[in-house]
Amino acid sequence: MSVAQYENIRVVLAEPSSHLRSEIVDLMHERGFRNVNATGNLAGVMSAVNSGEVDLLIGDTKLPEGDLSDVIHQIRHGKIGHNPFIVAITLLNSSDTTLVHKVMESGTDQIIVKPFNTDEIVGHIENLTHARKAFVVTTDYIGPNRRRQVRPGAQEIPLIAVPNPLRSRMTGQISEYSLKRSIGAAQKIINEQKVIRHAYQIGWLMNQLGGTDDDASVNIPYEELNKHLQRLHFVATDIALRIRQTHYAHVANLCMTMQNLADKIIKYGFDAGDIRMIKQLSRVIQSAFDEKRSDVDEYRRNSERKAKQKGEAGQTAKRV
């Protein structure tokens, strides 16, 4: 691979050790990287991410001011920055199982445990350039697929090919405009998969409450109920934020209603009517993701009819 291929990649290196930081920067310069923004703290990372000036993020998970894994998680979920598909390599000071699991759950592309030979970093960059893993989406996770096969009894989740800014910058075969379009297209797929996974999560949460859609009884301790309601509030909030960018936008208002109802129950407690309503809302929201269900068609027809009536009323008012 020629040295010149690296020069257009925008790298952010976040390493608290000034000695190791200098070693990595020197190595990258030797290998042809010309745009390396080196920092020892989280503020430098946030500045680069929010300005959109990063294709490759390399950093220690423990930095002054915070945890890089939390930042990567926010990047993947579209909460900060402009590109949720930044290539990320996370450096760890320990191979502790709990720490490794947390870093993996952030959605990082690669983990390197210290101490390591600095040449390893360039090797991983080359691998990620040519063989970046497809992404998967769950209720809590967006990132590379790490499973070699589907677990027995587990639901098969679609693999999503995402933009690879390293390959784009190295080859120069994709324009900046085309890269942004591919990022936008992949984001739409991610959003759609996210709301689908959330819909399954809502169904699971409702099953934990027990009873049927029309049953107002709750057969679990209050502490457990509160935990499920907190989770339901989070899921409904995230759906409401994402769903308008998908073809499931017709149920956005229902998701907002569920979000508000869960919030009300958490703050003020619940009565039979609240539980009954939240179960019924759950059924309708899940139905929206099953094209074969007749109640979905009915809901769509009602929504379209109301929108048409509202439009006709507006036109009449203008004429008057």
C-alpha angles and dihedrals in degrees: 000000000000121000092234091066092072100052098086096051113107107219129190113195116192112186123149093206107083091201095054090040091056092047092053094045091050091049092049092050089051089053093052104265108144103171107060118150106195121194138163098211144051095250091069090052094049092049093053094044094048092048091050093238100132136085098163126034118194118176152137112261091227111064134156108274096023154328119308090210090065090052092050090049090053091047092052092049093050095245096124134023130013102268121054089185099068108143108247131197115185123204119210132197092204140033091218107152095229092050094046091050092051092050091048090051090056089072097246116162098223140013124208119186119213136274097051140151107260089226087069090071093060090047091054091047090055091049092049091048094057104025110028111166121246116253129245129200129215132162091276105018138069115170148080119337108250099175117102092200140003113273114244109270093008122125114256109241120205118251115233123208105218132195115275110211091188093060091042093052095042098049097034088212094125123060122226089252092051092048091053090049092051090049090052092048092050091048090057091053091047091050092049093050090046095056091045091053089046090053090056089047091054089053091051092049092051090051088056090059091058129214126070135294090272096039115102095192123113117204101188134081117273093247091057092044090052091050091052091046091051088052092047090052091052093048094046091048093051092046090051090053095048107031099076088066092058136064088258090072091117090078097048092106091052090053090050089050091052090047091052093044093050089048091051093050092048092051103038107018126248143272131200092270093055094052092045091050094047091051092050091048089051091054094050094046092051089048090058089069094052110075091193095062114103093209089063090058090046092051091048092049091050091048092049091047092051092047090050092048091049090050093048090049090052092051091049091051091052092051091050 
